């Protein structure tokens, strides 16, 4: 797995949290045009998929 730091949270100038992940953006042909970490990493949405239900037409 090649996760990258996506978000760093500071409190009082001290690093408190680092959120790791992988993400990618694709064009209308499904080609990866932006990638942070490994875009081929397999992910299971599970309960997180509920947020995407908002975008269904």
Steps between C-alpha positions, in 0.01 A plus 500: 500500500629843417293741701599865503431771755184674377426721801713617790329657801685732736401625844702781649771451239540130587414228251208311655357277224604374159233349276639259242334381181512454127287680245473560131307706251390373161384662179183414307680203340589348838869582463686600815601866468592566865636261759623517859623166631412185309188546284486122449456429873182297554253666736166387638253781567281322759302753702679792335293435186198663665653840434514423128128420489442876509641527150284234333252633247 
